[in-house]
Amino acid sequence: MMYRFLHLLACVFCLAWISPVVCGSNSAVYALPSSYADSLPGKSFLLPLPAYNVQDGWMAGLVAGYSPDKSGGGFRCLVAPLLSLQKPNLNGIAECSYTVILDSAQSRYLVYSTGIKRFHYNARPQWEYRLGYMRIDPGIALKWHHPNDDQLTSVLQAKLLYILEDVPLFSPQGQFLDLGKTAFTMLRLQYNRQRSRDMSDAAIRVRAEFLHSSYENKVRLSFLTSHAYKYLAMKALRFRWYGAWIPYGASTYAGFFQPYNRASISLMSQGFTDAAYDGLFMARAAQGTMQRSQVNLNQEGAFRTPLGSAYQYGISNLLASSIHVSADIPFLPSWLPLEVYTDYGIWYRYEKSGWRPNAMFNAGVSLRYSDWLAIHFPFVFSEELGELYKDAHPSVFSRLSFTVDLQHWIEKWKESGRLPWQY
């Protein structure tokens, strides 16, 4: 499986260094006229953006962004059109917002936002079709700094997600006929609270989601808290706790592998579990490929486990929770950011006798450059997870997972207006 490991490294670092949007190569900025490069931190930028996923192949495009000055108000926009080179079609992302200053003395803002995202999420070569999706997400948010603690920020947000998907249509004999459309909406209410200090960071997120489609209605409640305690130079101890509950519309399918649907809770944040298309993944339904090993550290359970959609393990349609602890290894140079990590989760699986709790854990070492760029090496895991590894990932290298989370960078850019190399 050495080839698989080398392929993984090549894809991650190709995305990271070819495109300055992924990890921020300063040379890409210096290649621009100096007058334009000087304008990047405060106003606008225009950069080349190569991108890749299994369904669309390699894509070439541009990413353009504009952010206001330090006053905090005004218009902010990021647009990234992408043209597929192998299968000609136009994909991409656009995020725009307008901030109104309600009270500059108290740092209170009202933010109107909207976004659109379009890519393909699945394909069937035998019938020569690909399934695409489009997400539109208008929203409004109230932001404020707490008067007694200027390092404490709160955000109260409401967002409506409208998602349109292609679906295949078949004859009664099983012959493919054409592509149809299906749609669902999700109302998302969310409260964020964040404190940043010199030696520690803390954040809490509480979320309520109301899902509606032609065949299901569900309610999902979740919370996420994370803490980072800094020590030495550029080193930190990180703690993360996630939990979710489906109080209405829980599925009661009995089986070892619980079926994943729109509101399911997953301890492994991968492409096939991202039902609302919050993230950007190289593969969402592909099996037997390296790209299925992409995991997200900023959504849901965040287990560093590359099982993929064929093994819908760690999924609950009722209740689940997970704890993640990681620590940077001290006295290593900045170009070798190794950390040790432990993931532990409990989820409820429906069996013939009713809901039953199950537990799993995963531990290892990560080469972690940031929250959106990392490679994970699991060494210790629970018994059931180990049995699945023997079937799907028999060698050490095949168990590797990786993180390339461009959506997380976009969210950071919307908050600060800074590119990755400007941190």
C-alpha positions as CSV (number, residue, x, y, z in Angstrom):
1,M,0.0,0.0,0.0
2,M,3.0,2.3,-0.3
3,Y,1.6,3.6,-3.6
4,R,-1.6,4.6,-1.8
5,F,0.4,6.5,0.7
6,L,2.5,8.3,-1.9
7,H,-0.7,9.1,-3.9
8,L,-2.2,10.6,-0.7
9,L,0.8,12.8,-0.1
10,A,0.9,13.9,-3.7
11,C,-2.7,15.0,-3.8
12,V,-2.6,16.8,-0.4
13,F,0.6,18.8,-1.1
14,C,-0.3,19.4,-4.7
15,L,-3.5,21.1,-3.6
16,A,-1.6,22.9,-0.8
17,W,1.3,24.3,-2.8
18,I,-0.1,24.8,-6.4
19,S,-2.9,27.0,-5.1
20,P,-2.0,29.8,-2.7
21,V,-5.6,29.7,-1.5
22,V,-5.1,26.4,0.1
23,C,-2.0,27.0,2.2
24,G,-0.7,30.4,1.0
25,S,2.5,30.3,-1.0
26,N,4.0,33.8,-0.7
27,S,5.7,33.4,-4.1
28,A,2.3,33.5,-5.7
29,V,1.7,36.9,-4.2
30,Y,5.1,38.2,-5.2
31,A,4.5,37.0,-8.8
32,L,1.8,39.7,-9.0
33,P,2.6,43.4,-9.6
34,S,3.8,44.9,-6.3
35,S,1.1,47.6,-6.3
36,Y,-1.5,44.8,-6.5
37,A,0.1,42.6,-3.9
38,D,0.2,45.6,-1.5
39,S,-3.6,45.8,-1.8
40,L,-4.3,42.2,-0.8
41,P,-4.6,42.5,3.0
42,G,-7.2,45.2,3.1
43,K,-9.3,45.2,-0.1
44,S,-9.3,42.6,-2.9
45,F,-7.4,39.8,-4.5
46,L,-7.5,37.7,-7.6
47,L,-5.6,34.4,-7.7
48,P,-5.6,31.2,-9.8
49,L,-7.4,28.2,-8.2
50,P,-6.9,24.6,-9.3
51,A,-9.3,22.2,-7.7
52,Y,-10.3,18.5,-7.8
53,N,-13.0,16.0,-6.9
54,V,-13.7,12.5,-8.1
55,Q,-16.9,13.4,-10.0
56,D,-15.8,16.6,-11.7
57,G,-12.1,15.7,-12.1
58,W,-9.5,18.4,-12.2
59,M,-10.9,21.9,-12.5
60,A,-9.2,25.2,-13.4
61,G,-10.5,28.6,-12.2
62,L,-10.0,31.8,-10.4
63,V,-10.8,33.0,-6.9
64,A,-11.6,36.6,-6.4
65,G,-12.5,38.3,-3.1
66,Y,-13.2,41.7,-1.7
67,S,-13.3,42.7,1.9
68,P,-14.0,46.0,3.6
69,D,-11.5,48.0,5.7
70,K,-11.0,47.6,9.4
71,S,-14.2,49.4,10.3
72,G,-16.1,46.1,10.1
73,G,-19.0,47.3,8.0
74,G,-19.8,47.1,4.3
75,F,-19.8,44.6,1.5
76,R,-17.7,41.4,1.4
77,C,-17.7,38.9,-1.4
78,L,-15.8,35.8,-2.6
79,V,-16.4,34.2,-6.0
80,A,-14.6,31.1,-7.3
81,P,-15.8,29.8,-10.7
82,L,-14.3,26.5,-11.7
83,L,-14.3,24.8,-15.1
84,S,-14.0,21.0,-15.2
85,L,-11.2,20.0,-17.6
86,Q,-12.2,16.4,-18.1
87,K,-15.9,16.7,-18.2
88,P,-16.8,20.3,-19.4
89,N,-19.1,22.0,-17.0
90,L,-19.1,25.1,-14.8
91,N,-19.0,24.6,-11.0
92,G,-18.0,26.9,-8.2
93,I,-18.7,28.8,-5.1
94,A,-19.9,32.3,-4.3
95,E,-20.3,33.9,-0.9
96,C,-21.4,37.5,-0.3
97,S,-22.4,39.4,2.8
98,Y,-23.3,43.0,3.8
99,T,-22.5,44.2,7.4
100,V,-24.4,47.0,9.0
101,I,-22.8,48.6,12.1
102,L,-25.5,48.9,14.7
103,D,-23.4,50.3,17.5
104,S,-19.7,50.9,16.9
105,A,-19.0,51.7,20.5
106,Q,-20.4,48.3,21.6
107,S,-19.2,46.5,18.4
108,R,-22.6,45.3,17.4
109,Y,-23.2,44.3,13.8
110,L,-26.0,42.9,11.7
111,V,-24.8,40.7,8.8
112,Y,-27.0,39.8,5.8
113,S,-25.4,37.0,3.7
114,T,-26.1,34.6,0.9
115,G,-24.1,31.9,-0.9
116,I,-24.4,29.5,-3.7
117,K,-22.4,26.3,-4.3
118,R,-22.5,23.8,-7.2
119,F,-20.6,20.6,-7.8
120,H,-21.4,16.9,-8.6
121,Y,-21.8,14.4,-5.8
122,N,-22.1,11.0,-7.5
123,A,-21.7,9.3,-10.8
124,R,-22.6,6.0,-12.5
125,P,-20.3,5.4,-15.5
126,Q,-22.3,2.3,-16.6
127,W,-25.3,4.7,-17.4
128,E,-23.1,7.6,-18.3
129,Y,-24.6,10.1,-15.9
130,R,-23.4,12.3,-13.1
131,L,-25.5,13.7,-10.2
132,G,-25.1,17.3,-9.3
133,Y,-26.3,19.5,-6.5
134,M,-26.8,23.2,-6.0
135,R,-27.1,24.9,-2.5
136,I,-28.4,28.4,-1.9
137,D,-28.2,29.6,1.7
138,P,-29.5,33.1,2.6
139,G,-29.0,34.1,6.2
140,I,-28.9,36.9,8.8
141,A,-26.7,37.1,11.9
142,L,-26.3,39.4,14.9
143,K,-22.7,39.8,16.2
144,W,-21.6,41.6,19.3
145,H,-18.7,41.9,21.7
146,H,-19.5,41.6,25.4
147,P,-19.0,44.9,27.2
148,N,-17.2,43.4,30.2
149,D,-14.8,41.3,28.1
150,D,-13.7,42.7,24.7
151,Q,-12.2,39.3,23.9
152,L,-15.5,37.5,24.1
153,T,-17.7,37.5,21.0
154,S,-21.2,36.1,20.3
155,V,-23.1,35.5,17.1
156,L,-26.8,34.6,16.8
157,Q,-27.6,33.4,13.3
158,A,-30.5,32.1,11.2
159,K,-29.9,30.5,7.9
160,L,-32.2,28.9,5.3
161,L,-30.6,26.2,3.2
162,Y,-32.3,25.3,-0.1
163,I,-30.6,22.3,-1.8
164,L,-31.5,21.0,-5.2
165,E,-30.2,17.6,-6.3
166,D,-30.2,15.5,-9.5
167,V,-31.7,12.0,-9.0
168,P,-31.7,9.1,-11.6
169,L,-35.0,7.9,-13.0
170,F,-35.4,4.2,-13.9
171,S,-38.0,2.2,-15.7
172,P,-39.8,-0.7,-13.9
173,Q,-37.3,-3.0,-15.6
174,G,-34.4,-1.2,-14.1
175,Q,-33.3,0.7,-17.2
176,F,-32.0,4.3,-16.8
177,L,-34.3,6.8,-18.3
178,D,-33.3,10.3,-17.4
179,L,-32.3,12.7,-14.6
180,G,-34.9,14.2,-12.4
181,K,-34.7,16.8,-9.5
182,T,-35.4,16.6,-5.8
183,A,-35.2,19.4,-3.3
184,F,-35.2,19.8,0.5
185,T,-34.9,22.8,2.8
186,M,-33.3,23.2,6.2
187,L,-33.8,26.0,8.7
188,R,-30.7,26.4,10.8
189,L,-30.7,28.4,14.0
190,Q,-27.3,28.8,15.7
191,Y,-25.5,30.5,18.6
192,N,-21.7,30.9,18.7
193,R,-19.7,32.2,21.6
194,Q,-15.9,32.6,21.3
195,R,-13.1,33.9,23.5
196,S,-9.5,34.4,22.3
197,R,-6.7,35.1,24.8
198,D,-2.9,35.1,24.6
199,M,-2.6,31.6,26.0
200,S,-6.0,30.0,25.4
201,D,-9.0,29.9,23.0
202,A,-12.5,28.7,23.7
203,A,-15.6,28.4,21.5
204,I,-19.1,27.0,22.0
205,R,-21.7,26.4,19.3
206,V,-25.4,25.4,19.9
207,R,-27.5,24.6,16.8
208,A,-31.0,23.6,16.0
209,E,-31.9,22.3,12.5
210,F,-35.4,21.7,11.1
211,L,-35.4,19.6,7.9
212,H,-38.2,19.4,5.5
213,S,-38.6,17.4,2.2
214,S,-41.3,15.7,0.3
215,Y,-40.7,12.4,2.3
216,E,-39.4,13.4,5.7
217,N,-39.5,16.0,8.4
218,K,-36.9,16.0,11.2
219,V,-35.4,18.1,14.0
220,R,-31.8,17.8,15.1
221,L,-30.2,19.5,18.1
222,S,-26.4,19.7,18.6
223,F,-23.7,21.4,20.5
224,L,-19.9,21.7,20.0
225,T,-17.3,23.1,22.4
226,S,-13.6,23.4,21.8
227,H,-10.7,24.7,23.8
228,A,-7.0,25.2,23.1
229,Y,-4.4,25.8,25.8
230,K,-1.1,27.1,24.5
231,Y,2.3,26.1,25.8
232,L,5.9,26.7,24.7
233,A,6.2,28.3,21.3
234,M,3.4,27.5,18.8
235,K,2.3,24.4,20.7
236,A,-1.1,23.7,22.1
237,L,-3.3,21.1,23.9
238,R,-6.7,20.9,22.3
239,F,-10.0,19.6,23.6
240,R,-13.2,19.1,21.6
241,W,-16.6,17.8,22.7
242,Y,-19.5,17.2,20.3
243,G,-23.1,15.9,20.9
244,A,-26.3,15.7,18.9
245,W,-29.9,14.4,19.4
246,I,-32.8,13.8,17.0
247,P,-35.9,14.5,19.1
248,Y,-38.3,14.2,16.2
249,G,-38.2,12.0,13.1
250,A,-35.6,9.4,14.3
251,S,-35.3,6.4,12.0
252,T,-35.8,3.0,13.6
253,Y,-34.1,0.7,11.1
254,A,-32.6,-2.3,12.9
255,G,-29.1,-3.3,11.7
256,F,-25.3,-3.2,12.5
257,F,-24.8,-0.4,10.0
258,Q,-27.4,2.4,10.4
259,P,-28.6,4.0,7.2
260,Y,-27.4,7.6,6.7
261,N,-30.1,10.1,5.9
262,R,-30.4,13.9,5.9
263,A,-30.5,14.4,9.6
264,S,-28.4,11.4,10.8
265,I,-25.6,12.0,13.3
266,S,-22.1,10.8,12.3
267,L,-19.0,10.5,14.4
268,M,-16.9,10.5,11.2
269,S,-17.2,13.7,9.2
270,Q,-16.7,12.5,5.6
271,G,-18.2,13.4,2.2
272,F,-21.1,11.0,2.4
273,T,-22.1,12.3,5.8
274,D,-22.2,16.0,4.7
275,A,-25.9,15.9,3.8
276,A,-26.3,19.7,3.8
277,Y,-23.1,20.2,1.7
278,D,-21.5,22.4,4.3
279,G,-18.0,21.3,3.3
280,L,-15.9,20.6,0.2
281,F,-14.8,17.0,-0.3
282,M,-12.8,15.2,-3.0
283,A,-15.3,12.4,-2.9
284,R,-18.8,12.0,-1.5
285,A,-19.9,8.5,-2.6
286,A,-16.8,7.0,-4.3
287,Q,-15.5,3.8,-2.8
288,G,-12.2,2.0,-3.3
289,T,-10.4,5.4,-3.9
290,M,-7.9,7.3,-1.9
291,Q,-10.2,10.4,-1.9
292,R,-12.7,8.7,0.4
293,S,-10.1,9.0,3.2
294,Q,-10.7,12.7,3.5
295,V,-12.1,13.7,6.9
296,N,-13.1,17.0,8.4
297,L,-11.9,18.3,11.8
298,N,-14.5,21.1,12.0
299,Q,-17.8,19.3,11.5
300,E,-19.7,16.8,13.7
301,G,-17.8,14.0,15.4
302,A,-14.5,14.6,13.6
303,F,-13.1,11.0,14.0
304,R,-9.9,10.6,12.0
305,T,-11.2,7.3,10.5
306,P,-11.4,6.7,6.7
307,L,-14.0,4.0,6.4
308,G,-16.2,5.6,3.7
309,S,-19.9,5.1,2.8
310,A,-19.7,1.3,2.4
311,Y,-19.1,1.1,6.2
312,Q,-21.7,3.4,7.7
313,Y,-20.2,2.9,11.1
314,G,-20.4,5.4,14.0
315,I,-23.8,6.7,12.6
316,S,-26.8,7.2,14.8
317,N,-30.4,8.2,14.0
318,L,-31.1,9.2,17.6
319,L,-28.2,10.2,19.8
320,A,-24.4,10.4,19.6
321,S,-21.5,12.2,21.3
322,S,-17.7,12.2,21.0
323,I,-14.6,13.7,22.7
324,H,-11.4,14.5,20.9
325,V,-8.1,15.4,22.6
326,S,-4.9,16.2,20.9
327,A,-1.5,17.7,21.9
328,D,1.4,19.0,19.9
329,I,4.6,17.2,20.5
330,P,7.1,19.7,22.0
331,F,10.6,20.6,20.9
332,L,9.9,19.8,17.2
333,P,10.6,22.4,14.4
334,S,7.7,24.3,12.9
335,W,8.0,22.4,9.6
336,L,7.3,19.1,11.5
337,P,4.0,19.9,13.4
338,L,3.3,16.4,14.8
339,E,0.6,15.9,17.4
340,V,-0.8,12.9,19.3
341,Y,-4.6,12.5,19.3
342,T,-7.4,10.4,20.8
343,D,-11.0,10.2,19.6
344,Y,-13.7,8.5,21.7
345,G,-17.3,8.3,20.8
346,I,-20.6,6.8,21.9
347,W,-23.6,6.5,19.6
348,Y,-27.0,4.8,19.8
349,R,-27.8,2.1,17.3
350,Y,-31.3,0.7,16.8
351,E,-31.6,-3.0,17.2
352,K,-34.5,-5.4,17.3
353,S,-34.7,-5.0,21.1
354,G,-34.5,-1.2,20.9
355,W,-31.9,1.5,21.1
356,R,-28.5,0.3,22.4
357,P,-25.3,2.4,23.1
358,N,-22.1,1.5,21.3
359,A,-18.6,2.9,21.9
360,M,-15.5,3.2,19.8
361,F,-12.1,4.9,20.0
362,N,-9.2,5.8,17.7
363,A,-5.8,7.1,18.6
364,G,-2.6,8.0,16.7
365,V,-0.4,10.7,15.4
366,S,-1.2,13.6,13.0
367,L,1.0,15.8,10.9
368,R,-1.2,18.8,11.4
369,Y,-0.4,22.1,9.7
370,S,-3.7,23.7,10.6
371,D,-7.4,22.9,11.2
372,W,-7.8,22.5,7.5
373,L,-4.6,20.8,6.4
374,A,-3.4,17.6,8.1
375,I,-2.6,13.8,7.7
376,H,-3.6,11.3,10.3
377,F,-1.9,8.0,11.3
378,P,-4.1,5.8,13.5
379,F,-2.3,3.2,15.6
380,V,-4.7,2.2,18.4
381,F,-8.5,1.6,17.9
382,S,-11.4,-0.3,19.4
383,E,-12.2,-3.9,18.6
384,E,-15.1,-3.4,16.3
385,L,-13.4,-0.7,14.4
386,G,-10.3,-2.9,14.2
387,E,-12.4,-5.7,12.5
388,L,-13.6,-3.2,9.9
389,Y,-10.1,-2.0,9.3
390,K,-9.0,-5.6,8.6
391,D,-11.7,-5.8,5.9
392,A,-11.4,-2.3,4.3
393,H,-7.9,-1.2,5.4
394,P,-5.7,-4.1,6.1
395,S,-2.3,-2.3,6.0
396,V,-1.1,0.6,8.1
397,F,-0.8,3.0,5.1
398,S,-4.3,2.2,3.9
399,R,-5.7,3.4,7.3
400,L,-4.3,7.0,6.8
401,S,-6.8,9.8,6.5
402,F,-6.2,13.4,5.6
403,T,-7.8,16.8,6.0
404,V,-8.1,19.5,3.3
405,D,-10.9,21.8,4.4
406,L,-11.2,24.8,2.1
407,Q,-14.6,25.6,3.4
408,H,-13.1,26.3,6.9
409,W,-10.7,28.7,5.3
410,I,-13.6,30.5,3.5
411,E,-15.4,30.9,6.9
412,K,-12.2,32.3,8.4
413,W,-11.8,34.7,5.5
414,K,-15.4,36.0,6.0
415,E,-14.6,36.8,9.6
416,S,-11.2,38.5,9.2
417,G,-10.7,39.3,5.5
418,R,-7.3,37.7,5.7
419,L,-5.7,35.1,3.4
420,P,-4.0,32.1,4.9
421,W,-0.4,33.5,4.7
422,Q,-1.5,36.7,6.4
423,Y,-2.1,35.0,9.8
